[in-house]
């Protein structure tokens, strides 16, 4: 199993940047594909970005394409989300998630990911 802990959230003005990190522990992180999701009160958790175990594949939600970049460093067991040109609608709790690379990877579906962090709040003020 893998345990995930997010950090890097906070308050930022619209147009600013934040970098989220997700530290993985337990089983080696390279055994997992990974993704970021976000959730606002009263709404379902939504897909933000995903990355394959070896970083060869990456996928983004249309709403963040061109502004957010997902990356990972398997030597540091860490997943990242660089968020630029932030908008007020990016305000949410952001979660990192992991899925074993041995299975089929439907990267946009929450059901694909059995492992989740506790979330970190991102607030963008307009």
C-alpha positions as CSV (number, residue, x, y, z in Angstrom):
1,X,0.0,0.0,0.0
2,X,1.0,3.6,-0.3
3,X,0.2,6.6,1.9
4,X,-0.2,10.1,0.5
5,X,0.1,13.5,2.1
6,X,-0.5,16.7,0.2
7,X,1.0,20.1,1.0
8,X,1.5,23.5,-0.6
9,X,-2.1,24.8,-0.6
10,X,-2.9,28.3,0.5
11,X,-4.4,31.7,-0.4
12,X,-3.3,33.3,-3.6
13,X,-4.6,36.2,-5.8
14,X,-6.1,35.5,-9.2
15,X,-3.3,35.3,-11.8
16,X,-0.9,33.9,-9.3
17,X,0.8,30.5,-8.9
18,X,1.0,27.7,-6.4
19,X,2.8,24.4,-6.4
20,X,1.2,21.4,-4.7
21,X,3.2,18.5,-3.5
22,X,2.1,15.0,-2.6
23,X,4.6,12.9,-0.6
24,X,4.1,9.1,-0.9
25,X,5.3,6.6,1.6
26,X,5.0,2.8,2.0
27,X,5.4,0.9,-1.3
28,X,7.7,2.4,-3.9
29,X,5.9,5.2,-5.7
30,X,7.0,4.1,-9.1
31,X,4.6,1.2,-8.7
32,X,1.7,3.6,-9.1
33,X,0.1,5.9,-11.6
34,X,-1.1,9.1,-10.0
35,X,-3.5,11.9,-10.3
36,X,-4.9,15.1,-8.8
37,X,-8.6,15.8,-8.2
38,X,-10.4,18.7,-6.6
39,X,-13.7,19.3,-4.8
40,X,-15.8,22.2,-3.8
41,X,-18.6,22.1,-1.2
42,X,-21.8,20.5,-2.6
43,X,-20.0,19.2,-5.8
44,X,-18.6,15.9,-6.8
45,X,-14.8,15.5,-6.8
46,X,-13.5,16.2,-10.3
47,X,-10.5,15.2,-12.3
48,X,-7.7,17.7,-12.7
49,X,-4.7,15.9,-14.0
50,X,-3.0,12.4,-14.2
51,X,0.4,11.0,-14.9
52,X,1.6,7.6,-15.7
53,X,4.1,5.8,-13.4
54,X,7.0,6.6,-15.7
55,X,5.8,10.1,-16.6
56,X,5.4,9.1,-20.3
57,X,1.7,9.8,-20.3
58,X,-0.1,12.9,-18.9
59,X,-3.7,14.0,-19.1
60,X,-5.5,17.2,-18.1
61,X,-9.0,18.4,-17.6
62,X,-9.9,21.0,-20.3
63,X,-10.4,23.6,-17.5
64,X,-6.8,23.5,-16.5
65,X,-5.0,22.6,-19.8
66,X,-2.2,25.1,-20.5
67,X,-2.2,26.5,-16.9
68,X,-1.5,23.4,-14.7
69,X,1.4,21.0,-15.1
70,X,1.6,17.6,-13.4
71,X,4.9,16.0,-12.7
72,X,6.5,13.4,-10.5
73,X,9.9,12.5,-9.1
74,X,10.0,8.8,-8.3
75,X,13.4,9.1,-6.6
76,X,11.8,11.5,-4.1
77,X,8.5,9.6,-4.0
78,X,6.7,12.9,-4.7
79,X,3.9,14.0,-7.1
80,X,3.6,17.7,-8.0
81,X,1.0,20.0,-9.5
82,X,2.2,23.4,-10.7
83,X,-0.7,25.8,-11.0
84,X,-0.3,29.0,-12.9
85,X,-2.7,31.8,-14.0
86,X,-5.0,30.7,-11.2
87,X,-8.6,31.7,-11.3
88,X,-11.3,32.0,-8.6
89,X,-13.0,28.9,-10.0
90,X,-9.8,26.9,-9.2
91,X,-10.7,27.4,-5.5
92,X,-11.2,23.9,-4.0
93,X,-9.7,21.2,-1.9
94,X,-7.1,19.4,-3.9
95,X,-6.5,15.7,-3.5
96,X,-3.7,13.5,-4.8
97,X,-4.5,9.9,-5.6
98,X,-2.6,6.7,-6.7
99,X,-3.5,3.6,-8.6
100,X,-1.4,0.5,-9.1
101,X,0.2,0.4,-12.5
102,X,-0.6,-3.2,-12.9
103,X,-4.2,-2.5,-13.7
104,X,-6.1,-0.7,-16.4
105,X,-5.7,3.0,-15.9
106,X,-8.8,5.0,-16.5
107,X,-7.1,8.2,-15.3
108,X,-10.1,10.5,-15.1
109,X,-12.3,8.2,-13.0
110,X,-12.2,8.5,-9.2
111,X,-13.0,4.8,-9.0
112,X,-9.6,4.0,-10.6
113,X,-7.7,5.2,-7.5
114,X,-7.9,3.3,-4.3
115,X,-5.3,5.5,-2.5
116,X,-6.0,9.1,-1.5
117,X,-4.4,11.9,0.5
118,X,-6.3,14.0,3.0
119,X,-6.5,17.1,0.7
120,X,-5.1,20.6,0.8
121,X,-7.1,23.8,0.5
122,X,-6.4,26.2,-2.4
123,X,-8.2,29.5,-2.3
124,X,-7.9,32.0,-5.2
125,X,-9.1,35.5,-4.4
126,X,-10.4,37.7,-7.2
